[in-house]
């Protein structure tokens, strides 16, 4: 079989159009058509890219083994994650770019790069992130990756002033009758069912409480939907819900919610002229920062296998045995700073000028400095 017919066969097996293959290679669809009709052949420089795109075996194009390529991609991905999760953002982005030059359809690297570019306020970088997510959407067959791409594209298109495309994409998300998790739960009985449901409750709470936190932070627009007094109530609800869910006070990474809540309560109390209560809130914040920084020390990473001395004991999150040390609802910080460093910087904001000379505020700053350097 000629190389042109081989390319055609491999492309069709992967449900890929000539246009999609051409985009990955940086050429025209007509050039791909010419190859497949055996009128022309790929340049030798294009053969490694074709080999990687099609995951072909050694005797097809260049003798590159599929298992070896997948292992190489996984190795690059693990290195990228390590860089991102230890605060080396630019190094991670650079490694993603290098990996995609070698493996242009490695969607796992493409998604990682697109996501880490997506929070930029630079228009050119936003456009690059959009282009990557659009390639994922057009090329991957993984439903989860498609949904993730659509969600990020909706956000990015709104950011760059293209609400029409955002709304168009939002309409393409399928509405499932049952989720995979729900179907899996139907196959369980007894303790297995209860344990799976317990995990689901924890995951649902995690989504709910972080959504409530984000809503509580909202204050933009000419006509905010909440007054300062109402936002204060929302932050108090965050604190109350977290305390109820973690009845033993073992908040783990969700202690970040309490830190954030007390910080914003303090800002709102200052605006309302209640400086004494604002100082109470900041003192509560410092206690949670001390707890969080002790707990999270040495646990950088996207998903953390917790040592047993850090397992939680509250009913809905406590592991049943050592095999549950990986808790799906826990994500650690991706910053090399601890929380004390972060909030020291935030307390320098002019919003706190009204209490800056107060002795209790000076003590709060001193305690944070001590925690930051421990």
C-alpha positions as CSV (number, residue, x, y, z in Angstrom):
1,X,0.0,0.0,0.0
2,X,1.3,3.5,-0.9
3,X,2.0,6.1,1.7
4,X,-0.9,8.1,0.4
5,X,-3.4,5.2,0.8
6,X,-1.9,4.5,4.2
7,X,-2.5,8.1,5.3
8,X,-6.1,7.9,4.0
9,X,-6.8,4.6,5.8
10,X,-5.4,5.9,9.1
11,X,-7.2,9.2,8.8
12,X,-10.5,7.5,8.3
13,X,-10.0,5.0,11.1
14,X,-9.6,7.9,13.4
15,X,-12.7,9.7,12.1
16,X,-10.6,12.6,11.0
17,X,-11.3,14.9,8.1
18,X,-8.7,16.1,5.7
19,X,-9.2,19.6,7.0
20,X,-8.5,18.5,10.6
21,X,-5.3,16.6,9.6
22,X,-4.2,19.6,7.6
23,X,-4.7,21.9,10.5
24,X,-2.6,19.7,12.8
25,X,0.2,19.7,10.2
26,X,0.0,23.4,9.3
27,X,-0.7,22.7,5.6
28,X,-3.8,23.0,3.3
29,X,-6.5,20.3,3.0
30,X,-5.7,20.2,-0.8
31,X,-2.1,19.0,0.1
32,X,-3.5,16.1,2.1
33,X,-5.9,15.3,-0.8
34,X,-2.9,15.2,-3.2
35,X,-1.1,12.8,-0.9
36,X,-4.1,10.5,-0.6
37,X,-4.5,10.4,-4.4
38,X,-0.7,9.6,-4.7
39,X,-0.1,12.7,-6.8
40,X,2.4,14.0,-4.3
41,X,4.0,12.6,-1.1
42,X,4.7,14.2,2.3
43,X,8.1,15.9,2.9
44,X,10.4,13.8,5.0
45,X,10.1,16.5,7.7
46,X,6.3,15.8,7.9
47,X,6.7,12.1,8.5
48,X,7.5,12.2,12.3
49,X,4.4,14.4,12.8
50,X,2.2,12.0,10.8
51,X,3.6,9.1,12.8
52,X,2.7,10.8,16.1
53,X,-0.7,11.9,14.9
54,X,-1.8,8.4,13.8
55,X,0.0,6.5,16.5
56,X,1.3,4.1,13.9
57,X,3.6,1.2,14.6
58,X,7.2,1.0,13.6
59,X,6.6,-0.7,10.2
60,X,4.1,1.8,8.9
61,X,5.8,5.2,8.7
62,X,8.9,5.8,10.9
63,X,8.9,2.8,13.3
64,X,7.6,4.7,16.2
65,X,5.9,2.4,18.7
66,X,2.4,3.5,20.0
67,X,3.1,2.5,23.5
68,X,6.3,4.4,23.6
69,X,4.7,7.6,22.3
70,X,1.9,7.4,24.8
71,X,4.4,6.9,27.5
72,X,6.4,9.9,26.3
73,X,3.3,12.0,26.3
74,X,2.4,10.9,29.8
75,X,5.9,11.6,31.0
76,X,5.7,15.2,29.6
77,X,2.2,15.6,31.1
78,X,3.4,14.6,34.6
79,X,6.4,17.0,34.3
80,X,4.0,19.7,33.3
81,X,1.7,19.1,36.2
82,X,4.6,19.1,38.6
83,X,5.7,22.5,37.3
84,X,2.2,24.0,37.5
85,X,1.5,22.6,40.9
86,X,4.8,24.0,42.4
87,X,4.3,27.5,41.1
88,X,6.6,27.2,38.0
89,X,3.9,28.4,35.6
90,X,6.0,29.8,32.8
91,X,8.2,26.7,32.7
92,X,5.1,24.5,32.6
93,X,3.7,26.5,29.7
94,X,7.0,26.3,27.8
95,X,7.2,22.5,28.3
96,X,3.6,22.1,27.0
97,X,4.5,24.0,23.9
98,X,7.6,21.8,23.3
99,X,5.5,18.7,23.8
100,X,2.9,19.8,21.3
101,X,5.6,20.5,18.7
102,X,6.5,16.8,18.9
103,X,3.0,15.4,19.5
104,X,0.6,18.0,17.8
105,X,-2.5,16.0,18.7
106,X,-1.7,15.2,22.3
107,X,-5.0,16.6,23.6
108,X,-4.0,16.1,27.2
109,X,-1.1,18.6,26.7
110,X,-3.3,20.9,24.6
111,X,-6.0,21.0,27.3
112,X,-3.4,21.7,30.0
113,X,-1.8,24.6,28.0
114,X,-5.2,26.1,27.0
115,X,-6.5,26.1,30.6
116,X,-3.3,27.7,32.0
117,X,-3.5,30.4,29.4
118,X,-7.2,31.0,29.8
119,X,-7.1,33.3,32.9
120,X,-4.9,35.8,31.2
121,X,-6.2,39.3,30.5
122,X,-3.9,39.7,27.5
123,X,-6.0,39.5,24.3
124,X,-3.4,37.6,22.3
125,X,-3.1,35.0,24.9
126,X,-6.8,34.7,25.3
127,X,-7.1,34.1,21.5
128,X,-4.4,31.5,21.7
129,X,-6.3,29.7,24.5
130,X,-9.5,29.9,22.4
131,X,-7.8,28.4,19.4
132,X,-6.5,25.5,21.5
133,X,-9.9,24.8,23.0
134,X,-11.5,24.9,19.6
135,X,-9.0,22.4,18.3
136,X,-9.8,20.1,21.2
137,X,-13.5,20.5,20.5
138,X,-13.1,19.7,16.8
139,X,-10.6,16.8,17.2
140,X,-11.1,14.9,20.4
141,X,-13.7,12.1,20.8
142,X,-13.5,12.3,24.7
143,X,-16.9,13.7,25.9
144,X,-15.3,15.0,29.1
145,X,-12.6,16.9,27.2
146,X,-15.3,18.3,24.9
147,X,-17.4,19.5,27.8
148,X,-14.4,21.1,29.5
149,X,-13.5,22.8,26.2
150,X,-17.0,24.2,25.7
151,X,-17.2,25.5,29.3
152,X,-13.9,27.3,28.9
153,X,-14.8,28.6,25.5
154,X,-18.0,30.1,26.7
155,X,-16.1,32.0,29.4
156,X,-13.3,33.1,27.0
157,X,-15.6,34.2,24.2
158,X,-17.5,36.4,26.7
159,X,-14.1,37.9,27.9
160,X,-13.1,38.8,24.3
161,X,-16.5,40.3,23.4
162,X,-18.1,37.5,21.4
163,X,-21.3,36.5,23.3
164,X,-22.9,35.1,20.2
165,X,-20.3,32.3,19.9
166,X,-20.5,31.7,23.7
167,X,-24.2,31.3,23.5
168,X,-24.0,29.1,20.4
169,X,-21.5,26.7,22.3
170,X,-23.6,26.7,25.4
171,X,-26.5,25.3,23.5
172,X,-24.4,22.3,22.3
173,X,-23.9,20.8,25.7
174,X,-26.0,17.6,25.8
175,X,-28.4,17.2,28.7
176,X,-27.9,13.6,30.0
177,X,-30.9,11.7,31.5
178,X,-28.5,9.8,33.8
179,X,-24.9,10.5,34.5
180,X,-22.2,7.8,34.5
181,X,-21.9,8.1,38.3
182,X,-25.7,7.6,38.7
183,X,-25.7,4.5,36.5
184,X,-22.7,3.1,38.4
185,X,-24.5,3.7,41.7
186,X,-27.5,1.7,40.4
187,X,-25.2,-1.4,40.2
188,X,-24.2,-1.2,43.9
189,X,-25.9,-2.6,47.0
190,X,-25.5,-2.3,50.7
191,X,-22.3,-0.7,52.1
192,X,-20.9,-0.1,48.6
193,X,-24.0,1.9,47.6
194,X,-23.9,3.9,50.9
195,X,-20.2,4.6,50.5
196,X,-20.6,5.7,46.9
197,X,-23.5,8.0,47.9
198,X,-21.4,9.4,50.7
199,X,-18.7,10.4,48.2
200,X,-21.3,12.0,46.0
201,X,-22.7,14.1,48.8
202,X,-19.2,15.3,49.5
203,X,-18.6,16.2,45.9
204,X,-22.0,17.9,45.6
205,X,-21.3,19.9,48.8
206,X,-17.9,20.9,47.4
207,X,-19.5,22.3,44.3
208,X,-22.3,24.1,46.2
209,X,-20.1,25.7,48.8
210,X,-17.6,27.0,46.2
211,X,-20.4,28.4,44.1
212,X,-21.8,30.1,47.2
213,X,-18.4,31.6,47.9
214,X,-18.1,32.9,44.3
215,X,-21.6,34.4,44.5
216,X,-20.7,36.1,47.8
217,X,-17.7,37.7,46.2
218,X,-19.7,39.2,43.4
219,X,-19.9,43.0,43.6
220,X,-19.5,44.2,40.0
221,X,-21.8,46.2,37.9
222,X,-23.5,49.5,38.3
223,X,-26.4,47.8,40.1
224,X,-25.1,45.0,42.3
225,X,-27.8,42.5,43.1
226,X,-26.6,42.4,46.8
227,X,-26.1,45.2,49.3
228,X,-23.0,45.1,51.6
229,X,-25.3,43.9,54.4
230,X,-26.7,41.1,52.2
231,X,-23.2,40.1,51.1
232,X,-22.2,39.9,54.7
233,X,-25.1,37.4,55.3
234,X,-23.9,35.3,52.3
235,X,-20.4,35.1,53.8
236,X,-21.9,34.1,57.2
237,X,-23.8,31.4,55.4
238,X,-20.5,30.1,53.9
239,X,-19.0,29.9,57.4
240,X,-22.1,28.2,58.8
241,X,-22.4,25.6,56.1
242,X,-18.7,24.7,56.3
243,X,-19.0,24.3,60.1
244,X,-22.0,22.1,59.8
245,X,-20.5,19.9,57.1
246,X,-17.2,19.4,59.0
247,X,-18.7,18.7,62.4
248,X,-15.2,17.8,63.8
249,X,-13.5,21.0,62.5
250,X,-11.2,19.0,60.2
251,X,-11.7,21.3,57.2
252,X,-8.6,20.3,55.3
253,X,-8.4,22.3,52.1
254,X,-11.8,23.8,52.5
255,X,-10.4,25.8,55.4
256,X,-9.5,28.2,52.5
257,X,-13.3,29.0,52.4
258,X,-13.3,30.1,56.1
259,X,-10.2,32.2,55.6
260,X,-11.8,33.9,52.6
261,X,-15.1,34.4,54.4
262,X,-13.6,36.0,57.5
263,X,-11.5,38.2,55.3
264,X,-14.5,39.5,53.4
265,X,-16.6,39.8,56.4
266,X,-13.9,42.1,57.9
267,X,-13.9,44.3,54.8
268,X,-17.6,44.6,54.8
269,X,-17.8,45.4,58.5
270,X,-15.2,48.2,58.0
271,X,-17.3,49.7,55.2
272,X,-20.3,49.6,57.6
273,X,-18.3,51.3,60.3
274,X,-18.1,48.3,62.7
275,X,-14.3,48.2,63.2
276,X,-14.3,46.1,66.4
277,X,-16.2,43.3,64.7
278,X,-13.9,43.6,61.7
279,X,-10.9,43.0,63.9
280,X,-12.7,39.9,65.4
281,X,-13.2,38.6,61.9
282,X,-9.5,39.1,61.1
283,X,-8.4,37.3,64.2
284,X,-10.6,34.4,63.3
285,X,-9.0,34.5,59.8
286,X,-5.5,34.3,61.3
287,X,-6.4,31.2,63.3
288,X,-7.7,29.5,60.2
289,X,-4.6,30.5,58.2
290,X,-2.4,29.0,60.9
291,X,-4.4,25.7,60.8
292,X,-4.4,25.6,57.0
293,X,-0.7,26.3,56.5
294,X,0.1,23.6,59.0
295,X,-2.2,21.1,57.3
296,X,-1.2,21.9,53.7
297,X,2.5,22.0,54.3
298,X,4.1,19.5,51.8
299,X,0.9,18.7,50.0
300,X,1.3,20.6,46.8
301,X,-0.4,19.0,43.8
302,X,-3.7,18.6,41.9
303,X,-4.8,15.5,43.7
304,X,-3.1,14.6,47.0
305,X,-2.6,11.2,48.5
306,X,-3.0,12.1,52.1
307,X,-0.8,10.6,54.8
308,X,-2.9,8.9,57.5
309,X,-2.2,11.5,60.1
310,X,-4.0,14.0,57.9
311,X,-7.1,11.9,57.2
312,X,-10.4,13.6,58.2
313,X,-12.8,12.2,60.7
314,X,-16.0,14.1,59.9
315,X,-18.7,11.7,58.9
316,X,-19.0,12.5,55.2
317,X,-15.3,12.7,54.3
318,X,-13.6,10.2,56.6
319,X,-11.8,7.4,54.7
320,X,-12.9,3.9,55.5
321,X,-9.5,2.4,54.9
322,X,-6.0,3.1,53.5
323,X,-7.3,2.7,49.9
324,X,-9.3,5.8,50.3
325,X,-6.4,8.1,51.1
326,X,-7.0,9.8,47.7
327,X,-10.1,11.9,48.4
328,X,-11.7,13.1,45.1
329,X,-13.0,16.4,46.6
330,X,-9.6,17.6,47.8
331,X,-7.4,19.8,45.6
332,X,-4.4,21.6,47.1
333,X,-3.0,25.0,46.3
334,X,-0.9,25.4,43.2
335,X,1.1,28.3,44.7
336,X,4.5,28.2,46.3
337,X,3.2,30.9,48.8
338,X,1.5,29.9,52.0
339,X,-1.8,31.5,53.0
340,X,-0.1,33.8,55.5
341,X,2.1,35.4,52.7
342,X,-1.0,35.9,50.5
343,X,-3.1,37.6,53.1
344,X,-0.3,39.8,54.4
345,X,-0.2,41.2,50.9
346,X,-4.0,41.6,50.8
347,X,-4.1,43.4,54.2
348,X,-1.9,46.1,52.7
349,X,-5.0,47.2,50.7
350,X,-6.3,50.7,51.5
351,X,-9.6,49.1,52.5
352,X,-8.0,48.3,55.9
353,X,-6.6,51.9,56.5
354,X,-9.4,52.5,59.0
355,X,-8.0,50.0,61.4
356,X,-4.3,50.0,60.4
357,X,-3.2,51.9,63.5
358,X,-5.2,49.8,65.9
359,X,-3.0,47.7,68.2
360,X,-5.1,44.5,67.5
361,X,-4.4,45.0,63.7
362,X,-0.7,45.3,64.4
363,X,-0.9,42.0,66.4
364,X,-2.7,40.4,63.4
365,X,0.1,41.5,61.1
366,X,2.8,40.3,63.5
367,X,1.1,36.9,63.8
368,X,0.8,36.5,60.0
369,X,4.5,37.4,59.5
370,X,5.5,34.8,62.0
371,X,3.3,32.1,60.3
372,X,4.6,33.2,56.9
373,X,8.2,32.4,57.8
374,X,7.7,29.3,59.9
